[in-house]
Amino acid sequence: MHEYSLVRALLREVKKLSATAGDVIVTQVRIQIGPLSGVEPELLLTAFANLAPKSSMPEAELFIEEVPLMAECSECGTECEIVKYRFLCTQCYATRMRVTSGDTMLLESIGVQPLSSEAQVS
Amino acid sequence: MTVHTIHASRDVLADAKLKAAGFREQRTQEGTVVVNLLSSPGSGKTSLLEATARYWNGRHKIATLVGDLATDRDAQRLAKWMPAVQLSTGGACHLELPLVERGFYALGSGPVSFLFIENVGNLVCPSSHDLGEHLRVAVLSTTEGDDKPAKYPKAFRTSQAMVVSKIDLLPHVPFSVDAATTDARAIQPEIAVLPTSTISNDGIATWCEFLETQRSALMNT
């Protein structure tokens, strides 16, 4: 189970990204994963719930979008969905294909709130 | 309360992949091919490395970094044949580059032709982590069943070769090399399939020649 190490890497990226916005609190973390990302959503959520507070992001909530596995044919350039891990172009039936999405864990975006507005509410 | 969205669309492992690419490039400059061996526990990775060293008999300088959750037994076994450093993960299920780099510098063997990384026995987590290897090899033993490529697609999709180990047991186990090959090639059409036995030594020469061919190709580009 390597979800903890992936969440640590995710939180490092989130920190770098939120730092570009100044004094903010992170409330949302949106990621995309796919069939070849090698991660289990439930385990990711558990790891995130455990590690986010330790990274000074107790307010952060993780949103996981699951995307299909897509690949581009090296012969004809067609991009198609790869079903059941069968790498076969739907147009020309070539098998040499480059994965275009669904094999990584992508930090899509984060939602942040200014620290000041948080102070006004509380 | 307004929530501002900051877009990134960034691979969480992008930094790690960049560092791995740097490690790979440094080894290329030194003439070293890094080979990352992935498999379930007990597939015979250590035996394959012993057989490789035995076959080459000093023809190539080689070294191994061997990952396990505990003990240095594999490193002790391999030390008879080559410089070997044990990477104890302390419970972690896979190797990551920082541990590999520490092990590499601890080897102190100088440039080698092949640096083998024997990953922690696990077909799941190690497949997501680039260790700066030039070649990733999935080892599948005949006792595990020929359905493993279909069950663990990422390990085989990201590998350039599949070593089918323990083929001396084929008469005794329900394993079809053809079925495993068909499934592996549906996932990774270009995967090289190398049946081996470290008991009978069948296929060991072909495996070693495969490594030499890959090294020649990598070093000439």
Contacts between the chains, C-beta under 8 A, distances in Angstrom:
chain1	res1	chain2	res2	distance
A	1	B	93	6.1
A	1	B	125	7.0
A	2	B	92	7.7
A	2	B	93	5.8
A	2	B	94	5.4
A	2	B	124	7.9
A	2	B	125	3.8
A	2	B	128	6.5
A	2	B	129	7.5
A	5	B	92	7.4
A	5	B	94	7.9
A	5	B	96	6.8
A	6	B	12	6.3
A	6	B	13	7.6
A	6	B	128	7.5
A	9	B	12	5.0
A	9	B	13	6.1
A	9	B	15	7.5
A	9	B	16	6.7
A	10	B	12	4.8
A	12	B	15	7.7
A	13	B	8	7.1
A	13	B	10	6.3
A	13	B	12	5.7
A	13	B	15	7.9
A	17	B	6	5.6
A	17	B	8	5.5
A	18	B	6	7.2
A	20	B	6	7.0
A	21	B	4	6.8
A	21	B	6	6.0
A	24	B	4	7.6
A	27	B	3	6.0
A	28	B	3	6.7
A	28	B	5	7.9
A	31	B	12	7.4
A	35	B	153	7.9
A	36	B	153	6.8
A	36	B	154	5.2
A	36	B	157	6.4
A	37	B	128	7.5
A	38	B	124	6.8
A	38	B	125	7.1
A	38	B	127	5.8
A	38	B	128	4.0
A	38	B	154	5.0
A	39	B	128	7.6
A	85	B	150	7.5
A	85	B	153	4.3
A	85	B	157	7.2
A	85	B	186	6.9
A	85	B	187	5.0
A	86	B	186	5.0
A	86	B	187	7.8
A	87	B	186	6.8
A	87	B	187	6.6
A	87	B	188	7.5
A	87	B	189	6.2
A	88	B	186	7.9
A	95	B	185	7.9
A	95	B	189	3.8
A	96	B	189	6.4
A	96	B	190	7.2
A	103	B	154	7.7
A	103	B	157	7.9
A	104	B	11	4.6
A	104	B	12	7.4
A	104	B	13	7.0
A	105	B	11	7.1
A	105	B	12	4.6
A	105	B	13	7.0
A	106	B	9	6.2
A	106	B	10	6.8
A	106	B	11	6.0
A	106	B	12	7.1
A	107	B	8	4.8
A	107	B	9	7.6
A	107	B	10	5.1
A	107	B	11	7.9
A	107	B	12	5.5
A	108	B	7	7.2
A	108	B	8	6.7
A	108	B	9	6.0
A	109	B	5	5.2
A	109	B	6	6.1
A	109	B	7	4.6
A	109	B	8	6.0
A	109	B	9	7.9
A	110	B	5	7.3
A	110	B	6	5.2
A	110	B	8	7.1
A	111	B	3	4.4
A	111	B	4	7.0
A	111	B	5	5.5
A	111	B	6	7.9
A	112	B	3	7.0
A	112	B	4	5.3
A	112	B	6	6.3
A	113	B	1	5.6
A	113	B	2	6.8
A	113	B	3	5.7
A	113	B	4	7.3
A	114	B	2	7.8
A	114	B	4	7.9
A	117	B	1	5.2
A	117	B	2	6.8
A	118	B	1	7.3
A	121	B	1	6.0
